Amino acid sequence: MTDKTILVAGTYDTKADELGFLVSCIEDQGGRVLTMDVSVLGDPSGPVDISKHEVAEAGGSSIQTAIDSGDENVAMQIMGRGAAAKAAELCAAGRVDGAIVLGGSMGTDLALDLLGALPLGIPKYVVSTIAFSPLLPPERLPADVQMILWAGGLYGLNSVCRASLAQAAGAVLGAARAAQPPQRDKPLIGMTSLGKTALRYMVPLKPALEARGYEVAVFHATGMGGRAFENLAQEGAFACVFDFCTQELGNHVFGSMVSAGGSRLTGAGMAGVPQLVAPGCYDLVDVIGWQPADPRFDGLPSHAHNRLITSYVLDDEGRRKVARAHSEQLAKATGPTAVLLPRGGCGEWDRPGEPLHDAAGLAAFCDELVATCPDNVTLHDLKCHINDNAFAEAALRVFDAWRDAGHVPA
């Protein structure tokens, strides 16, 4: 088994014992380690591979500037920028195969910067006293980050925190050894959807695109799935995207924690990646089902999908607001952009006779989108439902035309 190198970052002035234990666990399993100190005021008790001075300088600043700020928040943001830049540099040079960061709230704040700078597929772990906390905004979470609660580890080593640290060491090293970087032997198509109950276009589209020589990755648009999709789109990993479930944008507009962040529906467009877009399940806003209902949704129909997610059905004005948000995001696109607008409905429950069918609400959304559609977008008004074969066929016609024109690699 080829040894892997893990980047172990933290404040080596105050957490030297805990970080040292983590390092020893990785090395005892045959792994290699690069250590990165992100402390500000103190100095590590032993040598580190990447000093706090190197980290601050990588972020375009210095330790003295961080100290002189007199503000711990400002200082740690300096270190966060530097840690992210240094980690990205190490990864690009092939010097690290995974990364793990240890910290409380300060260290976790920095960890999100550092790990967010690493590409999808590189194992990235946070051992944190605030793991899984609502303090962590979804838009800052790297799409494939793994979190381990640092139980009993606020100050000093003990048997409880050793158990957490030992498991974390095994997890990151095992992940690095088992990782299979994405292959790029075929052009990759990114697609968004929900489960086949609500949206089924991927069933005919995936084999049709594969028959044309493409690989297809379908992302579950429930917050973190959209984050992963946007991350890869921004990196230019996709030859084209079929972004047919934009519900996360509505979630963001209405303040739901089930969000992919404010950049949703911009990654592909701003990277110049050809994008086909359709408003799958635009009419629903998902919220955390086990929390008290937000008064803003009073009077709206709702459906408890399970104990975790409750969906609210938007009224006409809410749908118009979501339509305008689509237009605002799509106006930022620099590459070929087409919107497929299925007038027959945008979710399986929005058909005549189904419980969420609302012809007037659908018309309100469609009319607002048509009225506000930016000039850089080609609009295809379709007389079908999003789950009809006619919709998939229309999408393939646009895609084939783009491929024939050279916009999408063959």
C-alpha positions as CSV (number, residue, x, y, z in Angstrom):
1,M,0.0,0.0,0.0
2,T,1.4,3.4,-1.0
3,D,1.9,5.7,1.9
4,K,-0.2,8.8,1.8
5,T,0.6,12.3,3.2
6,I,-1.9,14.0,5.4
7,L,-1.9,17.8,6.1
8,V,-2.5,18.3,9.8
9,A,-3.4,21.9,10.7
10,G,-4.2,23.6,13.9
11,T,-2.9,26.0,16.5
12,Y,0.3,24.3,17.6
13,D,0.8,26.9,20.4
14,T,-2.2,25.8,22.4
15,K,-3.1,22.4,21.0
16,A,0.3,20.8,20.6
17,D,-0.5,17.7,22.7
18,E,-3.8,17.0,20.8
19,L,-2.3,17.6,17.4
20,G,0.8,15.6,18.3
21,F,-1.4,12.7,19.3
22,L,-3.3,13.0,16.0
23,V,0.0,13.0,14.1
24,S,1.3,10.0,15.9
25,C,-1.9,8.0,15.2
26,I,-1.5,8.7,11.5
27,E,2.2,7.8,11.5
28,D,1.6,4.7,13.5
29,Q,-0.7,3.5,10.7
30,G,2.0,4.0,8.2
31,G,0.9,7.4,6.9
32,R,3.1,10.5,6.4
33,V,2.3,13.9,7.8
34,L,2.8,17.6,6.9
35,T,2.1,19.9,9.9
36,M,0.8,23.4,9.5
37,D,0.7,25.9,12.4
38,V,-2.1,28.5,12.2
39,S,-1.6,30.1,15.6
40,V,-1.0,33.8,16.0
41,L,0.3,34.9,19.5
42,G,2.2,31.8,20.7
43,D,4.9,29.6,19.3
44,P,4.7,25.8,18.9
45,S,6.6,23.7,21.4
46,G,8.3,21.7,18.7
47,P,9.1,22.0,15.0
48,V,6.4,22.2,12.3
49,D,6.7,21.8,8.6
50,I,4.8,25.0,7.7
51,S,5.2,27.9,10.1
52,K,2.6,30.4,11.1
53,H,4.8,33.0,9.3
54,E,4.6,31.1,6.1
55,V,0.8,30.8,6.5
56,A,0.3,34.5,7.1
57,E,2.6,35.5,4.2
58,A,0.7,33.1,1.8
59,G,-2.4,35.1,2.6
60,G,-0.6,38.4,1.6
61,S,-0.1,39.5,5.2
62,S,2.1,38.8,8.2
63,I,1.9,37.6,11.8
64,Q,2.8,41.0,13.0
65,T,-0.1,42.5,11.1
66,A,-2.4,39.9,12.6
67,I,-1.1,40.7,16.1
68,D,-1.3,44.5,15.6
69,S,-4.9,44.2,14.5
70,G,-5.8,43.6,18.2
71,D,-8.8,41.7,17.0
72,E,-8.9,37.9,17.2
73,N,-11.5,37.7,14.4
74,V,-9.4,39.8,12.0
75,A,-6.3,37.8,12.9
76,M,-7.8,34.4,12.3
77,Q,-9.2,35.6,9.0
78,I,-5.7,36.5,7.9
79,M,-4.6,33.0,8.9
80,G,-7.6,31.5,7.2
81,R,-6.7,33.1,3.9
82,G,-3.1,32.1,4.2
83,A,-4.0,28.5,5.2
84,A,-6.3,28.2,2.3
85,A,-3.7,29.5,-0.2
86,K,-1.0,27.2,1.3
87,A,-3.2,24.1,1.3
88,A,-4.2,24.7,-2.4
89,E,-0.6,25.1,-3.3
90,L,0.4,21.9,-1.6
91,C,-2.4,20.0,-3.2
92,A,-1.6,21.3,-6.7
93,A,2.0,20.2,-6.2
94,G,0.9,16.7,-5.2
95,R,2.4,17.0,-1.8
96,V,-0.7,16.1,0.2
97,D,-3.4,13.4,-0.3
98,G,-5.8,14.6,2.4
99,A,-6.2,17.2,5.1
100,I,-7.5,17.3,8.7
101,V,-7.9,20.4,10.9
102,L,-8.5,20.4,14.6
103,G,-10.2,23.2,16.5
104,G,-12.9,24.9,18.5
105,S,-15.1,27.6,16.9
106,M,-12.0,29.7,15.9
107,G,-10.2,26.6,14.4
108,T,-13.4,25.5,12.7
109,D,-13.9,28.9,11.1
110,L,-10.4,28.7,9.7
111,A,-10.9,25.0,8.7
112,L,-13.7,25.9,6.4
113,D,-11.4,28.3,4.5
114,L,-8.6,25.8,4.3
115,L,-10.6,22.7,3.3
116,G,-12.8,24.8,0.9
117,A,-9.7,25.5,-1.1
118,L,-9.1,21.8,-1.8
119,P,-10.8,20.2,-4.8
120,L,-13.7,17.7,-4.6
121,G,-12.3,14.2,-4.1
122,I,-9.5,15.1,-1.8
123,P,-10.3,13.7,1.7
124,K,-11.0,16.6,4.1
125,Y,-11.8,16.3,7.8
126,V,-12.6,18.7,10.6
127,V,-12.3,17.5,14.2
128,S,-14.3,20.2,15.9
129,T,-16.1,21.0,19.2
130,I,-18.9,22.5,17.1
131,A,-19.2,19.7,14.5
132,F,-22.7,19.6,12.9
133,S,-23.7,22.8,14.7
134,P,-26.2,25.3,13.3
135,L,-23.4,27.9,13.7
136,L,-21.9,26.5,10.4
137,P,-23.5,28.2,7.4
138,P,-24.2,25.7,4.6
139,E,-22.6,27.9,1.9
140,R,-19.2,27.6,3.7
141,L,-19.2,23.9,4.0
142,P,-17.0,22.1,1.4
143,A,-19.3,19.7,-0.5
144,D,-17.4,16.6,0.6
145,V,-16.2,17.6,4.0
146,Q,-16.4,15.1,6.9
147,M,-16.9,16.2,10.4
148,I,-16.1,14.4,13.7
149,L,-17.2,15.8,17.0
150,W,-14.2,16.5,19.3
151,A,-15.9,15.3,22.4
152,G,-14.3,16.2,25.7
153,G,-11.4,17.9,23.9
154,L,-11.7,21.5,24.8
155,Y,-8.6,21.5,27.0
156,G,-6.0,18.8,27.2
157,L,-5.9,15.1,26.3
158,N,-8.1,12.4,28.0
159,S,-9.5,9.1,27.1
160,V,-12.7,10.5,25.6
161,C,-10.9,12.9,23.2
162,R,-8.2,10.3,22.4
163,A,-11.0,8.1,21.1
164,S,-12.3,10.8,18.7
165,L,-8.8,11.8,17.5
166,A,-7.7,8.2,16.9
167,Q,-10.9,7.6,14.8
168,A,-10.3,10.8,12.9
169,A,-6.7,9.8,12.1
170,G,-7.9,6.4,10.8
171,A,-10.7,8.0,8.8
172,V,-8.6,10.6,7.0
173,L,-5.7,8.2,6.2
174,G,-8.1,5.4,5.2
175,A,-10.0,7.8,2.9
176,A,-6.7,9.0,1.3
177,R,-5.7,5.4,0.6
178,A,-9.1,4.4,-0.7
179,A,-9.8,7.6,-2.7
180,Q,-10.4,7.3,-6.5
181,P,-9.9,10.6,-8.2
182,P,-12.6,11.3,-10.8
183,Q,-11.6,10.1,-14.2
184,R,-11.6,12.5,-17.1
185,D,-11.6,10.0,-20.0
186,K,-15.1,11.1,-21.0
187,P,-16.7,14.6,-20.9
188,L,-18.8,15.0,-17.8
189,I,-22.4,16.2,-17.7
190,G,-23.7,17.6,-14.4
191,M,-27.4,17.2,-13.7
192,T,-29.6,18.2,-10.8
193,S,-32.7,16.5,-9.6
194,L,-34.7,15.1,-6.7
195,G,-35.9,11.6,-6.2
196,K,-37.7,9.9,-9.1
197,T,-41.0,10.4,-7.4
198,A,-41.0,14.1,-8.0
199,L,-38.6,14.5,-11.0
200,R,-37.9,11.7,-13.5
201,Y,-36.2,13.3,-16.6
202,M,-32.9,11.8,-15.6
203,V,-34.3,8.3,-16.4
204,P,-34.4,8.9,-20.2
205,L,-31.6,11.5,-20.3
206,K,-28.8,9.6,-18.6
207,P,-28.7,6.7,-21.0
208,A,-29.2,9.0,-24.0
209,L,-26.3,11.1,-23.0
210,E,-24.1,8.1,-22.2
211,A,-24.9,6.7,-25.7
212,R,-23.5,10.0,-27.1
213,G,-20.2,9.3,-25.2
214,Y,-20.7,11.3,-22.1
215,E,-20.5,10.5,-18.4
216,V,-23.5,11.8,-16.3
217,A,-23.4,12.7,-12.6
218,V,-26.8,13.5,-11.0
219,F,-26.8,15.7,-7.9
220,H,-29.5,15.6,-5.2
221,A,-30.6,19.2,-5.0
222,T,-31.2,19.3,-1.2
223,G,-28.5,21.8,-0.1
224,M,-25.2,20.1,0.0
225,G,-25.9,18.3,-3.3
226,G,-26.3,21.7,-4.9
227,R,-23.1,22.9,-3.2
228,A,-21.1,20.0,-4.7
229,F,-22.7,20.7,-8.1
230,E,-21.8,24.4,-8.0
231,N,-18.2,23.7,-6.7
232,L,-17.6,21.4,-9.7
233,A,-19.2,23.8,-12.1
234,Q,-17.0,26.6,-10.9
235,E,-13.9,24.5,-11.4
236,G,-14.9,23.8,-15.0
237,A,-15.3,20.1,-14.4
238,F,-18.5,19.8,-16.5
239,A,-18.7,19.9,-20.3
240,C,-22.3,21.0,-20.0
241,V,-24.9,21.1,-17.2
242,F,-28.6,20.1,-17.2
243,D,-29.6,22.1,-14.1
244,F,-33.2,21.0,-14.1
245,C,-34.0,21.2,-10.3
246,T,-33.4,24.8,-9.1
247,Q,-35.5,24.4,-6.0
248,E,-32.5,25.3,-3.8
249,L,-32.5,28.8,-5.2
250,G,-36.1,29.3,-3.9
251,N,-35.0,27.9,-0.5
252,H,-32.2,30.5,-0.4
253,V,-34.5,33.3,-1.4
254,F,-36.9,32.5,1.4
255,G,-34.2,32.0,4.0
256,S,-34.3,28.2,4.4
257,M,-31.3,26.4,6.0
258,V,-31.8,23.8,3.3
259,S,-29.7,26.0,1.0
260,A,-26.8,25.6,-1.4
261,G,-25.9,29.3,-0.8
262,G,-26.3,32.5,-2.7
263,S,-24.2,31.4,-5.6
264,R,-26.7,28.8,-6.7
265,L,-27.4,28.9,-10.4
266,T,-24.2,30.9,-11.1
267,G,-21.3,28.4,-11.1
268,A,-21.6,27.0,-14.6
269,G,-22.7,30.3,-16.1
270,M,-19.9,32.4,-14.7
271,A,-17.4,29.7,-15.7
272,G,-18.6,29.9,-19.3
273,V,-19.9,26.3,-19.1
274,P,-23.0,25.7,-21.4
275,Q,-26.0,25.3,-19.3
276,L,-29.5,24.0,-19.9
277,V,-31.8,25.2,-17.0
278,A,-35.4,24.2,-16.0
279,P,-37.2,25.2,-12.8
280,G,-37.9,21.7,-11.4
281,C,-39.9,22.0,-8.1
282,Y,-39.5,25.7,-8.1
283,D,-42.9,26.0,-6.3
284,L,-41.7,24.3,-3.1
285,V,-39.5,25.7,-0.3
286,D,-38.0,23.0,1.9
287,V,-37.4,23.8,5.6
288,I,-36.0,21.9,8.5
289,G,-39.0,19.9,9.6
290,W,-38.2,19.5,13.3
291,Q,-37.8,23.2,13.9
292,P,-40.8,25.6,14.7
293,A,-42.5,26.8,11.6
294,D,-41.4,30.3,10.3
295,P,-44.3,32.7,10.5
296,R,-43.6,33.8,6.9
297,F,-45.1,30.5,5.8
298,D,-48.3,30.9,7.8
299,G,-51.3,30.0,5.6
300,L,-49.3,28.2,2.9
301,P,-50.0,24.5,2.2
302,S,-47.3,22.2,3.6
303,H,-46.3,18.6,3.3
304,A,-44.0,16.8,5.8
305,H,-41.7,14.8,3.5
306,N,-40.3,13.0,6.5
307,R,-39.2,14.0,10.0
308,L,-36.3,16.1,8.6
309,I,-37.9,18.1,5.8
310,T,-41.2,19.9,5.4
311,S,-42.1,21.5,2.1
312,Y,-44.2,24.7,1.8
313,V,-46.0,25.5,-1.5
314,L,-45.5,29.1,-2.6
315,D,-48.3,31.5,-3.5
316,D,-48.4,33.5,-6.7
317,E,-46.3,36.3,-5.4
318,G,-43.7,33.9,-3.9
319,R,-43.5,32.2,-7.3
320,R,-42.9,35.5,-9.1
321,K,-40.1,36.3,-6.6
322,V,-38.4,33.0,-7.4
323,A,-38.8,33.6,-11.1
324,R,-37.0,37.0,-10.7
325,A,-34.2,35.3,-8.8
326,H,-33.7,32.9,-11.7
327,S,-33.4,35.8,-14.1
328,E,-31.0,37.6,-11.8
329,Q,-28.7,34.6,-11.5
330,L,-28.8,33.7,-15.2
331,A,-27.9,37.2,-16.2
332,K,-24.4,36.6,-14.8
333,A,-23.7,33.7,-17.3
334,T,-21.0,34.1,-19.9
335,G,-21.5,30.9,-21.8
336,P,-24.4,29.4,-23.8
337,T,-27.5,29.4,-21.6
338,A,-31.0,28.0,-22.4
339,V,-34.0,27.9,-20.2
340,L,-36.6,25.1,-20.9
341,L,-39.9,26.2,-19.5
342,P,-42.4,23.3,-19.3
343,R,-45.9,24.9,-19.2
344,G,-47.4,21.6,-18.2
345,G,-45.8,21.6,-14.7
346,C,-42.5,21.4,-13.0
347,G,-43.0,18.5,-10.6
348,E,-44.9,15.2,-10.6
349,W,-47.4,16.6,-8.0
350,D,-48.1,19.5,-10.3
351,R,-50.3,17.8,-12.9
352,P,-54.0,18.1,-13.3
353,G,-55.6,16.0,-10.6
354,E,-52.5,15.9,-8.4
355,P,-52.5,17.6,-5.0
356,L,-50.1,20.4,-5.8
357,H,-51.5,21.3,-9.2
358,D,-52.0,25.1,-9.4
359,A,-52.5,26.3,-13.0
360,A,-52.7,30.0,-11.9
361,G,-49.5,29.7,-9.8
362,L,-47.6,28.0,-12.6
363,A,-48.7,30.7,-15.0
364,A,-47.6,33.5,-12.6
365,F,-44.1,31.9,-12.4
366,C,-43.8,31.4,-16.2
367,D,-45.1,34.8,-17.1
368,E,-42.7,36.5,-14.7
369,L,-39.7,34.5,-15.9
370,V,-40.6,35.3,-19.5
371,A,-40.9,39.0,-18.7
372,T,-37.6,39.2,-16.8
373,C,-35.6,36.7,-18.8
374,P,-32.2,38.4,-19.6
375,D,-31.0,38.9,-23.2
376,N,-28.1,36.4,-22.8
377,V,-30.6,33.5,-22.3
378,T,-32.5,31.6,-25.0
379,L,-35.9,30.7,-23.7
380,H,-37.7,27.5,-25.0
381,D,-41.4,27.6,-24.1
382,L,-42.6,24.0,-24.0
383,K,-46.1,22.7,-24.0
384,C,-45.3,19.7,-21.9
385,H,-44.6,18.6,-18.3
386,I,-41.1,18.4,-17.0
387,N,-41.4,14.6,-16.6
388,D,-42.8,14.0,-20.1
389,N,-40.6,12.4,-22.8
390,A,-41.2,15.5,-24.8
391,F,-39.2,17.6,-22.3
392,A,-36.2,15.2,-22.4
393,E,-36.3,15.2,-26.2
394,A,-36.4,19.0,-26.3
395,A,-33.3,19.1,-23.9
396,L,-31.4,16.7,-26.2
397,R,-32.2,18.8,-29.2
398,V,-30.6,21.9,-27.6
399,F,-27.7,19.8,-26.4
400,D,-27.1,18.2,-29.8
401,A,-27.2,21.6,-31.5
402,W,-24.6,22.9,-29.1
403,R,-22.4,19.9,-29.6
404,D,-22.6,20.2,-33.4
405,A,-21.8,23.9,-33.1
406,G,-18.7,23.1,-31.0
407,H,-20.0,24.7,-27.7
408,V,-19.9,21.2,-26.0
409,P,-16.9,18.9,-26.7
410,A,-17.9,15.8,-28.7
